[in-house]
Amino acid sequence: MVNIKNMMFQQTNHYLYQRIGKRCLDILGSMLLLIVCTPLLFLFSIILLLFSGRPILFKQARAGINNASFTIWKFRTMDTESEESSSHQYEWLDEVPKDFSFAKPDHLNITTLGKIYRKFSIDEIPQLWNVLKGDMSFIGPRPEMVEITNCYSNEQKKRLLVKPGITGYAQVHGRSQITHGEKVVHDLYYVHHCSFLLDIKIVIRTILIVITGKGAH
């Protein structure tokens, strides 16, 4: 009986944190960071405009919670990024292969400035707006392209049970260097073990990874 009560208590806390606690932290955190980062947003925008031209921002349809589509915002890092959305076509029937590793089409060239922005995750800063709007959370599985999630198996779809994040459990366990199968395993672990303490650990590890630029491409 005691174990059942403990399990129910843990499940209740898990639900309350996911549905209420995380959203409150996301709103407060994104508002604060948008205010603090406004000078940086202007600075990085001007640098991008001077050295890479327009457009400054890149937008793309991504899969959110329960596979609902939303528009993600980033600083542009490619020469022809406006063509990227139509450059990925996948026809997997049953699931996304576990050994699949995302690779950009050859005709899409990352700019020199874009490489720097990606290495230190500067290109992700505009996603604070996505967090404030409620499309994303600070912590969660990275939002996948809709072209890929449309091919998910039922098991893979479980990573869409929580809001996507700017960073997540998979990102601190390999970032862009792991396969899709490994990413799903890490993301499902997060879905089932989401907690304030785990989020704090992910934030700390993310800061260390961003400082070193490890695993970016």
N, C-alpha and C positions, 0 to 999 in steps of 0.2 A: 504493500500500500504506500509506504514511504517513497519507494522508487518511482511509482506511478505519479505521485504528487510532484516529485522533483522533476520528472520528465515533462509534466504539464506546465510547471512553473518555467522551465527552461524554454519550452516551445512558445509560451506566452511572451516571455522576454524577447525571444528571437523575433517574433512577429511584430511586437511593439517597436523594437529598435529599427527593423527593416521598413516599416510603414510610416512611423512617426518620427522616431529619433533621428534617423539618417536624413530625412527630408528637412527637419529643423536645422540640423548641422549644415546641410547643403545650402540652404537659403542664407543663413547667417555667414557662412564661410565664403560663398561666392560673392555676396554683396560686399563684404569687407575686402576681399582680394581684388574685386573689380575697381573699387575705389583706390586701393593702394597701387594697383598695377596700371592705372590709367596713364600715368606718364610713360611707363614702359611700352604700353600698347601704341602710343603715339610715336615713340622712338623707334620701335621695331617696324612700324608701318612706314615711317619716313625712310629708314634704311632700305627697306624692301623696295619702295617706290624708286629710290635713287639708283639702286644697283640691279634691280630686276624688272622694274616697270610695273605695269598693271596687268591683271587685277591684283590687289593686295591680298584679298581674302579668297579662299577656296571653299565651296560648299558642295556637299554630296549627300545623297540619301543613304541613311544607315538604318539598321534594324535596332529598335529599342526594346523595351520590356514587352513580352508577349508577341514579339516580331512586328510591333507597330512601327511603321516607318517615320523617321524624323530627319530634319536637315542638320547635319553637323557642320561646324565652322572651324576653319583652320587658317593660319597664314599660308599663302601659296608658296610651295617649295619646288615646283616643276615648271619647265619651260612651256609645256602645252597641257597643263593640268585640267584645262576646261574640257579636254577630250577624254579624261580618265574614266568617267562613268560609263561610257560606251565601249571601253577597251577591254572589259572583263566579261567573258561569256563562259558559263559553266553548264555542263549538261550531265552531272552525276545523277543517277537514278535513285539510289537508296540512301546514300549519306555522303557527306564530304569525306574523302579518303583520309585516314589517320596520318598518313605520311605526307599529306599536302602541306606545302610551305608557300606562302604568298610571295609572288614575284611580280614586279611591275613590268608591263609590256616594254619591249626594247625601244619603241619610239618615244617613250616618255623619259625625258632627261631631267634629273634633279639638278638644280642650279647650285653653284658653289655656295652661295648664301643659304640656299635651302638645306644643304648638307649640315651646315652649322646649326640652323634652326632645328633640324630633326635630331641631331646628336644631343642637344641639350633641352629638347622638348619645348623649345620656344614656340614652335608652330601650333602647339596644343593650347596656348593661353586663351585664344578666343572661345574655347569650349566652356569657359567659366559662364558664358551667356547661356549655353545649353544646360548647365547645371542649375542656374537661377530659374530658367524657364520650367525645369522639371523633366526635360528630355533625358538628362543624364544625372549621375551622382558623382561625387568625387571618387568613390571606390566602387568597383564592379567590373564585370567582364568588359573588355574593350568592345565598342560597337562595331559589328561586322557589316560588310556590304550586303545589301539586300540580295544581290545576285548569288551570294554564297549561302545565306541563311535559308533561302528558298529551297535549297538542296539538303537541308538538315534531316537527319533521322530523328525519331522521337526522343532518343537519348540525348542527342546533341541539342535539341530544342530546349532542354531543361536549363541550359545556360542563359536562356532568355527570360527566365522566371523572375529575374531581378533587373533593375535598371543598369544599363551599361555605365562604365566609369571612365574617368580620365586616366586613372591607373587601376591596377587590380592585382589579384593574387598571381595570375599567370605572368603579368608583366614583371614582377619581382622575382620570377623563377625562369627568366630567359628572354623576356622582352620579345624581340623579333627573331630570336635564334632557335625557337622551339617549333615543332611541327604542330599541325592543327589538332592532332590527337592528344598531344601533351597539353596543349592549351585548354582543350575541353575538360580534361581530367582536373587541371588546376581550377578552372572556373566552376566546375560542379562541386569541388571541395568548398569553394567560397560560398556558393548558393546554400549549401547545407550547414555551414559553420559560421555564417556571417554574425559578427559581434563587434561591439565598440572596440574591444581589446585587439581583435584581429585587424580592424581597420587602422588602428594606431600603428601596429607593427608594419602594415603595408605602406603607410605614409612615410615612416622612418626609412624603410628600405628603398622606397621610391626616391626620396631626397638624395640618398647616397648614390643611387644609380644615375640620376640626372647629373649630379656633380661630376661623375666620372665619364658620363656619356657612353657607358657600356651597353652593348647589345642593340644599338640603333642602326637603322639603314634608311 
